[in-house]
Amino acid sequence: MVARPVLPQPTCIGGNVNFQVGDKVIYPNHGLGIVERVEEKTILGTTCGFFHLRIVANDTTVLVPVANVDNVGLRKAITDEEVERLFNLLSDGKIDNHQNWKGRFKDNSDKMRTGSIYDMADVLKSLTFLSKSKSLSFREKRMLDRAKALIISEISEVMRQKANDIEARVDASLEKCFLVKARNVARATARGKVVKPVKAAVVAAVPARRAARAS
């Protein structure tokens, strides 16, 4: 009898990242995780590599196929330098707001799915600003809370600071953002440009002492 050649098992490979045990990574909509180990599993005759992630927020373990890393948006946590860039973004006065609920919710949902902390910062700014002038729907309120929690969690871990301290800094950056927007609207109005009416959110964001000076 002629021996049949032994064929190699199909292997599931892919992904453009190289995570190692101990790396801090961000798993979109799950938050910060730690790579605890990398192992191969054979499922239905196919051998695939898996990252074992321990999600810091709830201390659960998630398995992510190596081949699916790009699709799910798994990435390394930001660096100290990127933290400063993030706070600059949170306070820059640029806020995108769709008046149409469906369009706004779709855009924000797409941003949350990317896993980018900068996209989440856009969501946080726009929904916080909107919440100052109207009540958010349950789904938008949940998205706002999620974006803020994920941002605070990541920065807290990177900077090795308490979450409460990071939250205070995030809130201060958002207040600065609304002040900058209010100033920009006032300057545009003074120059005779046609601008949209200032939302109540902008007025609400201006501290009382500054409002007194303007009167």
C-alpha positions in Angstrom: 0.0 0.0 0.0 1.3 3.4 -1.0 1.5 5.7 1.9 -0.4 9.0 1.5 1.5 12.2 2.0 0.7 13.9 5.3 -0.8 17.3 4.4 -0.3 20.2 6.7 -3.3 21.5 8.6 -4.8 24.7 7.2 -3.7 27.6 9.3 -5.6 30.7 10.0 -3.2 33.6 9.6 -3.6 37.3 9.1 -3.6 40.7 10.8 -1.1 43.5 10.5 -0.3 43.9 14.1 2.1 42.0 16.4 0.9 42.0 19.9 3.0 40.3 22.7 2.1 39.0 26.1 1.8 42.0 28.5 0.8 44.5 25.8 -2.0 46.9 26.7 -4.6 46.9 23.9 -7.9 48.4 23.2 -10.8 46.2 22.1 -13.6 48.4 20.6 -16.7 48.6 22.8 -14.9 46.5 25.5 -12.2 48.9 26.5 -8.7 48.3 27.8 -7.3 44.8 27.8 -4.1 43.0 28.6 -2.7 40.3 26.3 -2.2 37.4 28.8 -1.2 34.8 26.3 -1.3 33.7 22.6 -2.1 30.2 21.7 -3.3 28.1 18.8 -6.5 26.2 18.7 -7.7 23.7 16.1 -11.4 24.2 15.2 -13.1 22.0 12.6 -9.7 21.0 11.2 -8.4 24.6 11.0 -5.6 25.8 13.3 -6.0 29.4 14.3 -4.0 31.7 16.6 -5.9 33.5 19.4 -5.1 36.4 21.6 -6.3 35.9 25.2 -7.3 39.3 26.5 -8.2 40.2 30.1 -10.6 43.1 29.9 -9.6 45.4 32.8 -13.1 47.0 33.4 -14.8 43.7 34.3 -11.9 41.3 34.7 -13.3 39.0 32.0 -11.3 37.0 29.3 -12.0 37.5 25.6 -10.5 35.4 22.8 -9.7 37.3 19.6 -8.6 35.3 16.5 -5.3 36.7 15.2 -6.7 36.6 11.7 -9.6 38.9 12.8 -7.5 41.6 14.6 -7.8 44.1 11.8 -11.5 43.6 11.3 -12.4 44.1 15.0 -10.1 47.2 15.3 -7.9 45.8 18.1 -5.1 48.2 18.7 -2.4 49.2 21.2 -3.2 51.7 23.9 -2.1 55.3 23.2 1.2 56.7 24.4 1.8 59.5 26.8 2.4 61.9 23.9 -0.9 60.9 22.3 -2.7 61.6 25.6 -1.8 65.3 25.2 -2.9 65.3 21.6 -6.2 63.8 22.8 -6.8 66.6 25.4 -6.0 69.2 22.8 -8.7 67.6 20.6 -11.2 67.6 23.5 -10.7 71.4 24.1 -10.3 72.7 20.5 -13.8 74.2 20.1 -14.7 72.1 17.1 -17.9 70.3 17.5 -19.8 68.4 14.8 -23.5 68.0 15.3 -26.1 66.6 12.9 -29.6 67.9 13.5 -31.0 64.8 12.0 -31.2 62.1 14.7 -30.8 59.2 12.4 -27.8 60.7 10.6 -26.2 61.7 13.9 -26.7 58.3 15.5 -25.3 56.5 12.5 -22.2 58.7 12.3 -21.5 58.3 16.0 -22.1 54.6 16.0 -19.6 54.2 13.1 -17.0 56.2 15.1 -17.5 54.1 18.2 -17.0 50.9 16.1 -13.6 52.1 14.8 -12.1 51.8 18.3 -10.1 55.0 17.7 -9.9 57.1 20.9 -9.9 60.2 18.7 -13.2 59.1 17.1 -14.6 58.5 20.5 -13.5 62.0 21.6 -15.6 63.4 18.7 -18.6 61.5 19.9 -18.0 62.6 23.5 -17.8 66.3 22.5 -20.8 66.3 20.2 -23.1 64.4 22.5 -22.0 66.3 25.7 -22.6 69.6 23.8 -26.0 68.4 22.6 -27.0 67.2 26.1 -26.7 70.8 27.4 -29.6 72.0 25.2 -31.9 69.0 25.0 -32.5 65.6 26.5 -30.7 62.7 24.8 -32.4 59.6 23.8 -31.7 56.5 25.8 -29.4 55.1 23.1 -27.5 58.4 22.7 -27.2 58.8 26.5 -25.8 55.2 26.7 -23.4 56.0 23.9 -22.2 59.2 25.6 -21.6 57.3 28.9 -19.7 54.6 27.0 -17.5 57.0 25.1 -16.6 58.8 28.3 -15.9 55.6 30.2 -13.7 54.2 27.5 -11.7 57.4 27.2 -11.2 57.7 30.9 -10.3 54.1 31.3 -7.6 54.2 28.7 -6.0 57.5 29.8 -6.1 56.4 33.4 -4.2 53.2 32.6 -1.7 55.0 30.4 -1.0 57.8 32.8 -1.3 55.6 35.9 -3.6 58.0 37.5 -7.0 57.6 39.3 -10.1 57.5 37.1 -11.6 60.4 39.1 -8.7 62.6 38.4 -8.8 61.9 34.7 -12.5 62.5 34.6 -12.0 65.9 36.1 -9.5 66.8 33.5 -11.7 65.5 30.7 -14.6 67.6 32.0 -12.4 70.7 32.2 -11.3 70.1 28.6 -14.9 69.9 27.5 -15.8 73.1 29.2 -12.9 74.8 27.5 -14.1 73.4 24.2 -17.6 75.0 24.7 -16.0 78.3 25.7 -13.8 78.4 22.6 -16.8 77.6 20.4 -18.8 80.4 22.1 -15.9 82.9 21.4 -15.7 81.8 17.8 -19.4 82.3 17.3 -19.2 85.7 19.0 -16.3 86.8 16.8 -18.0 85.6 13.6 -21.2 87.5 14.6 -19.2 90.7 15.3 -17.6 90.5 11.9 -21.0 90.5 10.3 -20.8 86.9 9.1 -24.0 84.8 8.8 -23.9 82.2 11.5 -26.3 79.8 13.0 -27.8 81.0 16.4 -25.7 80.0 19.4 -27.2 76.9 21.0 -28.2 77.0 24.6 -25.4 74.6 25.3 -22.8 77.2 24.5 -24.4 79.7 26.8 -24.7 77.1 29.5 -21.0 76.3 29.2 -19.9 79.8 29.9 -19.0 80.3 33.6 -21.2 82.8 35.4 -18.2 85.1 36.1 -17.5 85.5 32.4 -21.1 86.2 31.7 -21.1 88.9 34.3 -18.1 90.6 32.6 -19.8 90.6 29.3 -22.9 92.3 30.7 
